[in-house]
Amino acid sequence: QVQLVESGGGLVQPGGSLRLSCAASEGILSFSTTNWYRQAPGKQRDFVAAITNSGATNYADAVKGRFTISRDITKNTVYLQMDSLEPEDTAVYYCYVYRWRSSEEYWGQGTQVTVSS
């Protein structure tokens, strides 16, 4: 059972920045992909960003140019740097990992991000 622990959420003003962290209990290179999703109240959970074990990245159109996903292999941690935050970014942000060979997938518990003045 893989454990994922998100941190770094909080309250920030529009235009501000936050960095989320997702710490995994196993080596992040063992995952085919590590993704961030978000879910606003009353809405479905949406894809935000992904980084594969080869280092390729992908972003949702809504966050391109503002969010950056990265990783520290030595710390088994994936980050989501969020800049130029907007009220529409308010949501619970979840970390997700997937292993294609075994079809295993795991979710973190989520961290709240609130963008408000």
C-alpha positions in Angstrom: 0.0 0.0 0.0 1.5 3.3 -1.1 1.1 6.2 1.2 0.8 9.7 -0.3 0.9 12.8 1.9 0.1 16.2 0.4 1.0 19.5 2.1 1.4 23.1 1.3 -2.2 24.2 0.8 -3.6 27.3 2.4 -5.2 30.7 1.9 -3.6 33.0 -0.6 -4.7 36.3 -2.3 -5.3 36.4 -6.0 -2.0 36.7 -7.9 -0.2 34.9 -5.2 1.8 31.7 -5.2 1.8 28.4 -3.3 3.9 25.2 -3.6 2.2 21.9 -2.9 4.2 18.8 -2.0 3.3 15.1 -2.5 5.5 12.8 -0.4 5.4 9.1 -1.4 6.2 6.2 0.8 8.0 4.5 -2.1 10.3 5.6 -4.8 8.5 7.9 -7.2 10.3 6.4 -10.2 8.4 3.2 -9.6 5.2 5.0 -10.6 4.4 5.3 -14.3 2.9 8.7 -13.6 2.4 11.1 -10.7 -0.5 13.5 -11.2 -2.2 16.3 -9.5 -6.0 16.7 -9.6 -8.3 19.2 -8.0 -11.9 19.2 -7.0 -13.9 22.4 -6.3 -17.1 22.2 -4.2 -20.0 20.7 -6.2 -17.7 19.9 -9.1 -16.0 16.8 -10.5 -12.4 16.0 -9.9 -10.3 17.5 -12.7 -6.8 16.8 -14.0 -4.2 19.5 -13.3 -0.7 18.2 -14.1 1.3 15.1 -14.6 4.9 14.0 -14.6 5.9 10.6 -15.9 8.7 8.4 -14.6 10.8 9.6 -17.6 10.2 13.2 -16.6 7.7 14.2 -19.2 5.1 16.7 -18.1 1.6 17.6 -19.1 -0.8 20.3 -17.9 -4.5 21.1 -18.1 -5.1 24.1 -20.4 -6.5 26.1 -17.4 -3.1 26.1 -15.6 -0.6 26.1 -18.5 1.9 28.8 -18.0 1.0 29.3 -14.3 1.6 25.9 -12.7 4.8 23.8 -12.8 5.1 20.2 -11.8 8.5 18.9 -10.7 10.1 16.2 -8.5 12.9 15.5 -6.1 13.8 11.8 -6.6 16.0 11.8 -3.5 13.0 12.9 -1.4 10.4 10.8 -3.1 8.4 14.0 -3.5 6.5 15.6 -6.4 5.8 19.4 -6.2 3.2 21.6 -7.8 4.3 25.2 -8.0 1.3 27.4 -8.5 1.8 31.0 -9.5 -0.6 33.8 -10.5 -3.4 32.1 -8.6 -7.0 33.0 -9.3 -10.2 32.5 -7.3 -11.1 29.8 -9.8 -8.1 27.7 -8.6 -9.8 27.2 -5.2 -10.2 23.5 -4.6 -8.9 20.5 -2.8 -5.8 19.3 -4.6 -5.1 15.6 -4.7 -1.9 13.7 -5.5 -2.4 10.4 -7.6 0.1 7.7 -8.7 -0.3 4.9 -11.1 1.7 1.8 -12.0 0.8 0.5 -15.5 2.3 -3.0 -15.0 0.2 -3.8 -12.0 -2.6 -1.3 -12.6 -2.2 -0.1 -9.1 -3.4 3.4 -8.3 -3.4 5.4 -5.1 -4.7 8.8 -4.0 -3.6 11.1 -1.3 -5.9 12.7 1.2 -5.9 16.1 -0.4 -4.9 19.6 0.6 -7.1 22.7 0.5 -6.2 25.7 -1.6 -8.3 28.8 -1.2 -7.6 31.9 -3.4 -9.5 34.9 -2.0 -9.0 38.5 -1.1 
